[in-house]
Amino acid sequence: MKNIKSQQGVGLIEVLITVLVLSTALMALAALQTRSLQYNTSAYYRSQANIVAYNALEQMRSSSTLENIVQPDMDELVESLPGGDGEIECQARVCTVSISWDEPVAEAGGEEVERTTFGYTSRI
């Protein structure tokens, strides 16, 4: 009879340990999902910047002559990026499209932003 009383509560301790391990695993899974979402957003912005730069260069190629390079309006092109800004510099028919945007910092929980710049150079 003494043996039964000494083991009372052991099942409760096992349940508490299981709940602790399970809650830790779920918290880690939530953090992983949040980080994954932030990195996917960053990749989306970089893809958009690449599309915008390529589009600007193609517009310049199609509308330019040998004497004159016609530059497109970058404000319309970068409106899909948060805080988007773009500029084009051309020297001797080699043009560089620089696109900047505000991107949330993954380590700061998305509350801070940093300025990211993407550059694309091509001959027109």
Residue pairs with C-beta under 8 A, 6 or more apart in sequence:
35 106
38 104
38 106
38 110
39 106
41 103
41 104
42 103
42 106
45 81
45 82
45 101
45 103
45 116
46 116
46 118
48 80
48 81
49 81
49 99
49 101
49 118
50 118
50 120
52 77
52 78
52 80
52 81
52 84
52 86
52 97
52 99
53 97
53 99
53 118
53 119
53 120
54 120
55 72
55 77
56 71
56 72
56 74
56 77
56 86
56 88
56 97
57 95
57 97
57 120
57 122
57 124
59 70
59 72
60 69
60 70
60 71
60 72
60 88
60 95
60 124
61 124
63 70
63 72
64 70
64 124
69 90
69 93
69 95
69 124
71 88
71 90
72 88
74 85
74 86
74 87
74 88
74 99
75 86
77 86
78 84
78 85
78 86
78 99
78 101
81 99
81 101
82 101
82 102
82 103
83 100
83 101
83 102
83 113
83 115
84 99
84 100
84 101
85 99
85 100
85 101
86 97
86 98
86 99
86 100
87 97
87 98
88 95
88 96
88 97
88 98
89 95
89 96
89 98
90 96
90 124
93 123
93 124
94 121
94 122
94 123
94 124
95 121
95 122
95 123
95 124
96 119
96 120
96 121
97 119
97 120
97 121
98 117
98 118
98 119
99 117
99 118
99 119
99 120
100 115
100 116
100 117
100 118
101 115
101 116
102 113
102 114
102 115
102 116
103 113
103 114
103 115
103 116
104 110
104 111
104 112
104 113
105 111
105 112
105 113
105 114
